[in-house]
């Protein structure tokens, strides 16, 4: 599931304009793809790290609505990526981020090359 997410994320980023709304809300997801960046951001408690923590916390609370989150969260928790509520991301952005991740996990951005 982690590999699916990473490849889908990279395909999504390659296909989209970095100035659009969805690309902006996808920024914290880069930390999931690169554990070294995640660990550095965690150590420094960057804004990007806090935004990701808010999202992971939201995802944990949204497993009923998005069943694929259960397995995905399990795979990233094994990498030390755990949600925490900082309250800096709007509910609307969290919902949109969750939809985007759900699309990744449903293989919407998967490439079969």
Phi and psi restraints in degrees (value plus and minus 20) as a CYANA .aco file:
   2 UNK   PHI     -83.8   -43.8
   2 UNK   PSI     -63.4   -23.4
   3 UNK   PHI     -82.3   -42.3
   3 UNK   PSI     -62.2   -22.2
   4 UNK   PHI     -79.1   -39.1
   4 UNK   PSI     -66.4   -26.4
   5 UNK   PHI     -80.1   -40.1
   5 UNK   PSI     -70.0   -30.0
   6 UNK   PHI     -80.8   -40.8
   6 UNK   PSI     -66.8   -26.8
   7 UNK   PHI     -86.9   -46.9
   7 UNK   PSI     -59.8   -19.8
   8 UNK   PHI     -85.0   -45.0
   8 UNK   PSI     -61.8   -21.8
   9 UNK   PHI     -79.8   -39.8
   9 UNK   PSI     -68.6   -28.6
  10 UNK   PHI     -82.0   -42.0
  10 UNK   PSI     -60.0   -20.0
  11 UNK   PHI     -84.6   -44.6
  11 UNK   PSI     -61.6   -21.6
  12 UNK   PHI     -81.7   -41.7
  12 UNK   PSI     -67.5   -27.5
  13 UNK   PHI     -82.6   -42.6
  13 UNK   PSI     -59.9   -19.9
  14 UNK   PHI     -86.1   -46.1
  14 UNK   PSI     -47.2    -7.2
  15 UNK   PHI    -111.6   -71.6
  15 UNK   PSI     -33.5     6.5
  16 UNK   PHI    -136.4   -96.4
  16 UNK   PSI     133.7   173.7
  17 UNK   PHI     -93.1   -53.1
  17 UNK   PSI     108.5   148.5
  18 UNK   PHI     -89.0   -49.0
  18 UNK   PSI     -27.8    12.2
  19 UNK   PHI    -118.5   -78.5
  19 UNK   PSI     -25.2    14.8
  20 UNK   PHI    -101.9   -61.9
  20 UNK   PSI     144.6   184.6
  21 UNK   PHI     -76.9   -36.9
  21 UNK   PSI     -67.7   -27.7
  22 UNK   PHI     -85.2   -45.2
  22 UNK   PSI     -55.5   -15.5
  23 UNK   PHI     -87.1   -47.1
  23 UNK   PSI     -56.0   -16.0
  24 UNK   PHI     -85.3   -45.3
  24 UNK   PSI     -62.8   -22.8
  25 UNK   PHI     -95.6   -55.6
  25 UNK   PSI     -34.7     5.3
  26 UNK   PHI    -103.4   -63.4
  26 UNK   PSI     -29.3    10.7
  27 UNK   PHI     -72.6   -32.6
  27 UNK   PSI     -65.4   -25.4
  28 UNK   PHI     -83.3   -43.3
  28 UNK   PSI     -43.0    -3.0
  29 UNK   PHI     -86.1   -46.1
  29 UNK   PSI     -41.5    -1.5
  30 UNK   PHI     -80.2   -40.2
  30 UNK   PSI     -48.3    -8.3
  31 UNK   PHI     -90.2   -50.2
  31 UNK   PSI     -49.3    -9.3
  32 UNK   PHI     -90.1   -50.1
  32 UNK   PSI     -59.7   -19.7
  33 UNK   PHI     -89.1   -49.1
  33 UNK   PSI     -51.2   -11.2
  34 UNK   PHI    -141.8  -101.8
  34 UNK   PSI      74.4   114.4
  35 UNK   PHI     -77.1   -37.1
  35 UNK   PSI     -50.5   -10.5
  36 UNK   PHI     -85.3   -45.3
  36 UNK   PSI     -62.9   -22.9
  37 UNK   PHI     -84.6   -44.6
  37 UNK   PSI     -59.0   -19.0
  38 UNK   PHI     -79.5   -39.5
  38 UNK   PSI     -69.3   -29.3
  39 UNK   PHI     -83.0   -43.0
  39 UNK   PSI     -59.4   -19.4
  40 UNK   PHI     -86.2   -46.2
  40 UNK   PSI     -62.7   -22.7
  41 UNK   PHI     -85.9   -45.9
  41 UNK   PSI     -57.7   -17.7
  42 UNK   PHI     -84.9   -44.9
  42 UNK   PSI     -65.1   -25.1
  43 UNK   PHI     -80.1   -40.1
  43 UNK   PSI     -58.3   -18.3
  44 UNK   PHI    -113.7   -73.7
  44 UNK   PSI     -21.1    18.9
  45 UNK   PHI      25.3    65.3
  45 UNK   PSI      34.9    74.9
  46 UNK   PHI     -90.0   -50.0
  46 UNK   PSI     144.3   184.3
  47 UNK   PHI     -80.7   -40.7
  47 UNK   PSI     -59.8   -19.8
  48 UNK   PHI     -81.9   -41.9
  48 UNK   PSI     -62.3   -22.3
  49 UNK   PHI     -81.6   -41.6
  49 UNK   PSI     -65.2   -25.2
  50 UNK   PHI     -84.3   -44.3
  50 UNK   PSI     -58.0   -18.0
  51 UNK   PHI     -84.0   -44.0
  51 UNK   PSI     -60.0   -20.0
  52 UNK   PHI     -86.1   -46.1
  52 UNK   PSI     -62.0   -22.0
  53 UNK   PHI     -80.0   -40.0
  53 UNK   PSI     -62.6   -22.6
  54 UNK   PHI     -78.9   -38.9
  54 UNK   PSI     -64.1   -24.1
  55 UNK   PHI     -83.8   -43.8
  55 UNK   PSI     -66.4   -26.4
  56 UNK   PHI     -83.1   -43.1
  56 UNK   PSI     -56.9   -16.9
  57 UNK   PHI     -83.3   -43.3
  57 UNK   PSI     -65.2   -25.2
  58 UNK   PHI     -81.4   -41.4
  58 UNK   PSI     -62.8   -22.8
  59 UNK   PHI     -82.2   -42.2
  59 UNK   PSI     -60.9   -20.9
  60 UNK   PHI     -79.5   -39.5
  60 UNK   PSI     -58.8   -18.8
  61 UNK   PHI     -99.7   -59.7
  61 UNK   PSI     -30.1     9.9
  62 UNK   PHI    -131.0   -91.0
  62 UNK   PSI      -1.9    38.1
  63 UNK   PHI     -81.3   -41.3
  63 UNK   PSI     -52.2   -12.2
  64 UNK   PHI     -86.9   -46.9
  64 UNK   PSI     -60.7   -20.7
  65 UNK   PHI     -93.4   -53.4
  65 UNK   PSI     -53.9   -13.9
  66 UNK   PHI    -146.8  -106.8
  66 UNK   PSI      64.0   104.0
  67 UNK   PHI     -78.7   -38.7
  67 UNK   PSI     -47.7    -7.7
  68 UNK   PHI     -86.7   -46.7
  68 UNK   PSI     -40.3    -0.3
  69 UNK   PHI     -82.5   -42.5
  69 UNK   PSI     -51.6   -11.6
  70 UNK   PHI     -77.4   -37.4
  70 UNK   PSI     -74.5   -34.5
  71 UNK   PHI     -87.0   -47.0
  71 UNK   PSI     -59.6   -19.6
  72 UNK   PHI     -84.1   -44.1
  72 UNK   PSI     -66.0   -26.0
  73 UNK   PHI     -81.7   -41.7
  73 UNK   PSI     -56.6   -16.6
  74 UNK   PHI     -81.1   -41.1
  74 UNK   PSI     -62.1   -22.1
  75 UNK   PHI     -88.4   -48.4
  75 UNK   PSI     -54.9   -14.9
  76 UNK   PHI    -104.4   -64.4
  76 UNK   PSI     -46.4    -6.4
  77 UNK   PHI     -82.8   -42.8
  77 UNK   PSI     -52.1   -12.1
  78 UNK   PHI     -88.0   -48.0
  78 UNK   PSI     -34.1     5.9
  79 UNK   PHI    -120.0   -80.0
  79 UNK   PSI     -10.9    29.1
  80 UNK   PHI      64.0   104.0
  80 UNK   PSI      -7.4    32.6
  81 UNK   PHI    -117.7   -77.7
  81 UNK   PSI      84.3   124.3
  82 UNK   PHI    -148.0  -108.0
  82 UNK   PSI     121.6   161.6
  83 UNK   PHI     -92.3   -52.3
  83 UNK   PSI     133.7   173.7
  84 UNK   PHI    -173.0  -133.0
  84 UNK   PSI     121.3   161.3
  85 UNK   PHI    -106.0   -66.0
  85 UNK   PSI      92.7   132.7
  86 UNK   PHI    -124.9   -84.9
  86 UNK   PSI     -44.1    -4.1
  87 UNK   PHI      53.5    93.5
  87 UNK   PSI       7.0    47.0
  88 UNK   PHI    -121.0   -81.0
  88 UNK   PSI     -29.8    10.2
  89 UNK   PHI    -124.4   -84.4
  89 UNK   PSI     115.2   155.2
  90 UNK   PHI     -88.1   -48.1
  90 UNK   PSI     131.6   171.6
  91 UNK   PHI     -77.6   -37.6
  91 UNK   PSI     -55.3   -15.3
  92 UNK   PHI     -84.6   -44.6
  92 UNK   PSI     -64.0   -24.0
  93 UNK   PHI     -86.4   -46.4
  93 UNK   PSI     -59.7   -19.7
  94 UNK   PHI     -81.3   -41.3
  94 UNK   PSI     -61.8   -21.8
  95 UNK   PHI     -83.6   -43.6
  95 UNK   PSI     -63.2   -23.2
  96 UNK   PHI     -87.0   -47.0
  96 UNK   PSI     -59.3   -19.3
  97 UNK   PHI     -83.2   -43.2
  97 UNK   PSI     -61.7   -21.7
  98 UNK   PHI     -82.7   -42.7
  98 UNK   PSI     -61.8   -21.8
  99 UNK   PHI     -81.7   -41.7
  99 UNK   PSI     -62.0   -22.0
 100 UNK   PHI     -83.5   -43.5
 100 UNK   PSI     -66.6   -26.6
 101 UNK   PHI     -82.6   -42.6
 101 UNK   PSI     -60.6   -20.6
 102 UNK   PHI     -80.6   -40.6
 102 UNK   PSI     -59.2   -19.2
 103 UNK   PHI     -83.6   -43.6
 103 UNK   PSI     -60.9   -20.9
 104 UNK   PHI     -78.6   -38.6
 104 UNK   PSI     -65.9   -25.9
 105 UNK   PHI     -92.6   -52.6
 105 UNK   PSI     -40.2    -0.2
 106 UNK   PHI    -110.3   -70.3
 106 UNK   PSI     -13.3    26.7
 107 UNK   PHI      50.4    90.4
 107 UNK   PSI       2.6    42.6
 108 UNK   PHI     -82.6   -42.6
 108 UNK   PSI     -53.9   -13.9
 109 UNK   PHI    -127.9   -87.9
 109 UNK   PSI      -3.3    36.7
 110 UNK   PHI     -94.6   -54.6
 110 UNK   PSI     120.7   160.7
 111 UNK   PHI    -135.6   -95.6
 111 UNK   PSI     115.3   155.3
 112 UNK   PHI    -126.1   -86.1
 112 UNK   PSI      27.4    67.4
